[in-house]
Amino acid sequence: MEIFYLCLFAFLAGFVDSVVGGGGLIQLPALFIFLPKPLAASLPAVLGTNKLSSICGTGMAAAQYAQRVPVPWASILPAGLAAFVFSAVGAHTVLSLNPDVLKPLILVLLISVAIYTYWRKDFGHLHAPQFAANRERQFGVLVGMVIGFYDGFFGPGTGSFLIFIFIGLFGFAFLAASASAKVINLGTNLSAVIYFAATHKILYQFAVPMGLCNMLGSFAGSRLAIQKGNAFVRVFFLVVVTLMILRFGREISGR
């Protein structure tokens, strides 16, 4: 019966993540709750299973957006490659540093993102790139390095931070920002999956069916986002960021 619930939450995670990121808020807790207790006790195995399932949905979302939303590939692909490399660096760094020290900072950043997005009613409604192609590529690589490291080191909120950066700094609309974020997420997830697969930390009997359901959810979410447009994605973004704020606030206050 646990596989049914895991697949259900994988579908929901894929749906949410394909629109504005934040699927890990749904899928990762579900793994800890519904996996058999001996398996859930292994943190690396849970994380590896989560990443394999997630990359299936991320790949589906990236493909859906790429067909229907203009993506500046000359800038985003180098950024995705940088994210791939620095995600591995971040994952290695976590062995020597405690990522929990980041939680108060991430909470402050999320609150700032939510307030700014709420008060700027036109935020992300128009696609008006701010940089020339070469400069956009340079900033894209820098963003890929920073976000890739963050995702490998800590992770929660990666997709939402990417969307905010692509809108606020690059001048993208919400849909173009979501599409670009998915490409970079694909790079960070691929790096993690390679690591977890090489170290035999993936529970394939759960990860494969969850990955299929994550793909279905991602397909539905990305298609809905494309049909509904930037206004819908903005509201969805605010809801997910608010949930992340509540989660981090609870974790910090519960110390």
C-alpha positions as CSV (number, residue, x, y, z in Angstrom):
1,M,0.0,0.0,0.0
2,E,2.9,2.3,0.6
3,I,3.8,2.4,-3.1
4,F,0.3,3.8,-3.9
5,Y,0.8,6.7,-1.5
6,L,4.3,7.3,-2.6
7,C,3.2,7.5,-6.3
8,L,0.3,9.8,-5.4
9,F,2.6,12.2,-3.7
10,A,5.2,11.9,-6.5
11,F,2.5,13.0,-8.9
12,L,1.6,16.0,-6.7
13,A,5.3,16.9,-6.4
14,G,5.8,16.7,-10.1
15,F,2.8,18.9,-10.7
16,V,3.9,21.6,-8.2
17,D,7.6,21.5,-9.2
18,S,6.9,21.8,-12.9
19,V,5.1,25.1,-12.3
20,V,7.2,26.9,-9.7
21,G,9.5,24.5,-8.0
22,G,9.1,23.2,-4.5
23,G,8.2,19.6,-5.3
24,G,10.6,18.5,-2.6
25,L,8.3,19.9,0.0
26,I,5.8,17.2,-1.0
27,Q,7.9,14.2,-2.1
28,L,10.7,14.1,0.5
29,P,8.4,14.1,3.6
30,A,6.3,11.4,1.9
31,L,9.3,9.2,1.5
32,F,10.1,9.4,5.2
33,I,6.5,8.7,6.1
34,F,5.5,5.9,3.8
35,L,8.8,4.0,3.1
36,P,9.2,0.9,5.3
37,K,10.9,2.0,8.5
38,P,14.2,0.2,8.0
39,L,14.6,1.9,4.5
40,A,13.4,5.3,5.7
41,A,16.1,5.2,8.3
42,S,18.8,5.6,5.6
43,L,19.0,9.3,4.8
44,P,21.2,8.8,1.7
45,A,18.8,6.1,0.3
46,V,15.9,8.4,0.8
47,L,17.6,11.3,-0.9
48,G,18.8,9.2,-3.8
49,T,15.3,7.8,-4.4
50,N,13.9,11.3,-4.2
51,K,16.4,12.6,-6.8
52,L,15.8,9.8,-9.3
53,S,12.1,10.4,-9.1
54,S,12.5,14.2,-9.3
55,I,14.7,14.1,-12.4
56,C,12.1,12.3,-14.3
57,G,9.6,15.1,-13.7
58,T,12.2,17.8,-14.3
59,G,13.1,16.3,-17.6
60,M,9.4,16.1,-18.6
61,A,8.8,19.7,-17.6
62,A,11.9,20.9,-19.4
63,A,10.8,19.2,-22.6
64,Q,7.2,20.6,-22.4
65,Y,8.4,24.1,-21.8
66,A,11.1,23.9,-24.5
67,Q,8.4,23.1,-27.1
68,R,6.1,26.0,-26.2
69,V,8.1,28.7,-24.4
70,P,11.1,30.5,-25.9
71,V,14.2,29.6,-23.9
72,P,17.5,31.4,-24.5
73,W,19.5,28.2,-24.9
74,A,22.8,30.0,-25.6
75,S,22.6,31.3,-22.0
76,I,20.8,28.6,-20.2
77,L,22.7,25.5,-21.4
78,P,26.1,26.8,-20.1
79,A,24.3,27.7,-16.8
80,G,22.9,24.2,-16.6
81,L,26.4,22.7,-17.2
82,A,27.8,25.0,-14.4
83,A,25.0,23.9,-12.1
84,F,25.8,20.2,-12.9
85,V,29.5,20.7,-11.8
86,F,28.9,22.9,-8.8
87,S,26.1,20.7,-7.5
88,A,28.7,18.0,-7.1
89,V,31.0,20.5,-5.3
90,G,28.1,21.4,-2.9
91,A,27.3,17.7,-2.2
92,H,31.0,17.1,-1.3
93,T,31.1,20.2,0.9
94,V,28.1,19.1,2.9
95,L,30.3,16.3,4.3
96,S,32.4,18.8,6.2
97,L,29.8,21.6,7.0
98,N,26.4,21.6,8.6
99,P,23.8,22.9,6.1
100,D,21.3,23.6,8.9
101,V,23.2,26.8,9.6
102,L,21.7,28.2,6.4
103,K,18.1,27.8,7.5
104,P,17.7,31.2,9.2
105,L,19.2,32.9,6.1
106,I,17.0,31.0,3.7
107,L,13.9,31.9,5.8
108,V,14.8,35.6,5.5
109,L,15.4,35.3,1.7
110,L,12.1,33.5,1.2
111,I,10.2,36.1,3.2
112,S,11.8,38.9,1.1
113,V,11.0,37.0,-2.2
114,A,7.3,36.7,-1.1
115,I,7.0,40.3,-0.1
116,Y,8.6,41.6,-3.2
117,T,6.6,39.4,-5.5
118,Y,3.3,40.2,-3.8
119,W,3.8,44.0,-3.9
120,R,5.1,44.1,-7.4
121,K,1.9,43.2,-9.2
122,D,3.6,43.4,-12.6
123,F,6.5,41.2,-11.5
124,G,7.1,38.5,-14.2
125,H,4.2,39.5,-16.4
126,L,6.3,40.8,-19.3
127,H,9.2,39.1,-20.9
128,A,11.8,41.9,-21.4
129,P,15.4,40.5,-21.2
130,Q,17.8,43.0,-19.6
131,F,21.1,41.8,-21.0
132,A,22.8,41.4,-24.3
133,A,23.4,37.7,-25.3
134,N,27.0,37.6,-24.1
135,R,26.4,39.2,-20.8
136,E,23.3,37.1,-20.2
137,R,25.4,34.0,-20.8
138,Q,28.0,35.2,-18.3
139,F,25.4,35.9,-15.6
140,G,23.7,32.6,-16.4
141,V,26.9,30.7,-15.7
142,L,27.3,32.6,-12.4
143,V,23.8,31.8,-11.4
144,G,24.3,28.1,-12.3
145,M,27.4,28.0,-10.2
146,V,25.8,29.5,-7.1
147,I,22.4,27.7,-7.3
148,G,24.1,24.4,-8.3
149,F,26.3,24.6,-5.2
150,Y,23.3,25.5,-3.1
151,D,21.2,22.6,-4.4
152,G,24.0,20.1,-3.8
153,F,24.7,21.5,-0.4
154,F,21.2,22.1,0.9
155,G,18.5,22.1,-1.8
156,P,15.1,23.3,-0.6
157,G,13.7,26.2,-2.6
158,T,16.2,25.9,-5.5
159,G,13.5,26.1,-8.2
160,S,11.7,29.1,-6.6
161,F,15.0,31.0,-6.1
162,L,15.9,30.4,-9.8
163,I,12.5,31.7,-11.0
164,F,12.9,34.8,-8.8
165,I,16.4,35.4,-10.1
166,F,15.4,35.0,-13.8
167,I,12.6,37.4,-13.4
168,G,14.2,40.0,-11.1
169,L,17.7,40.0,-12.7
170,F,17.3,38.8,-16.2
171,G,13.9,40.3,-16.9
172,F,12.1,37.1,-17.9
173,A,8.4,36.5,-17.6
174,F,7.2,33.8,-15.2
175,L,6.8,31.2,-17.9
176,A,10.2,31.8,-19.4
177,A,11.7,31.8,-15.9
178,S,10.1,28.5,-15.1
179,A,11.3,27.0,-18.3
180,S,14.9,28.2,-17.7
181,A,14.8,27.0,-14.1
182,K,13.9,23.5,-15.2
183,V,17.0,23.2,-17.4
184,I,19.3,24.2,-14.5
185,N,17.4,21.9,-12.1
186,L,18.0,19.1,-14.6
187,G,21.7,19.7,-14.4
188,T,21.7,19.7,-10.6
189,N,19.5,16.7,-10.3
190,L,21.6,14.7,-12.9
191,S,24.7,15.4,-10.9
192,A,23.0,14.1,-7.7
193,V,21.6,11.0,-9.4
194,I,25.0,10.0,-10.8
195,Y,26.4,10.3,-7.3
196,F,23.7,8.4,-5.6
197,A,23.6,5.7,-8.3
198,A,27.4,5.2,-8.1
199,T,27.2,4.8,-4.3
200,H,24.2,2.5,-4.5
201,K,21.9,4.8,-2.6
202,I,18.8,4.5,-4.7
203,L,15.8,2.3,-3.9
204,Y,14.9,1.5,-7.5
205,Q,11.8,-0.5,-6.6
206,F,10.2,2.7,-5.3
207,A,12.1,5.3,-7.4
208,V,11.1,3.9,-10.8
209,P,7.3,3.9,-10.3
210,M,7.5,7.2,-8.4
211,G,9.5,8.7,-11.3
212,L,6.8,7.7,-13.8
213,C,4.1,9.4,-11.6
214,N,6.3,12.4,-11.1
215,M,6.6,12.6,-14.9
216,L,2.8,12.5,-15.3
217,G,2.3,15.2,-12.6
218,S,5.0,17.3,-14.3
219,F,3.3,16.9,-17.7
220,A,0.0,18.0,-16.3
221,G,1.5,20.9,-14.3
222,S,3.6,22.3,-17.1
223,R,0.7,22.1,-19.6
224,L,-1.6,23.9,-17.2
225,A,1.0,26.6,-16.6
226,I,1.4,27.2,-20.3
227,Q,-2.3,27.3,-20.8
228,K,-3.0,29.6,-17.9
229,G,-0.1,31.9,-18.4
230,N,2.0,34.2,-16.2
231,A,-0.7,35.4,-13.9
232,F,-1.5,31.8,-12.8
233,V,2.2,31.0,-12.3
234,R,2.6,34.1,-10.2
235,V,-0.1,33.1,-7.8
236,F,1.1,29.5,-7.6
237,F,4.6,30.8,-6.9
238,L,3.4,32.9,-4.0
239,V,1.5,29.9,-2.5
240,V,4.6,27.6,-2.7
241,V,7.0,30.2,-1.3
242,T,4.5,30.8,1.6
243,L,4.5,27.1,2.4
244,M,8.3,27.0,2.3
245,I,8.3,30.0,4.8
246,L,6.0,28.1,7.1
247,R,8.1,25.0,6.9
248,F,11.4,26.7,7.7
249,G,9.8,28.8,10.4
250,R,8.5,25.7,12.1
251,E,11.9,23.9,11.8
252,I,13.8,26.9,13.2
253,S,11.4,27.6,16.1
254,G,11.3,23.9,17.0
255,R,15.0,23.8,17.8
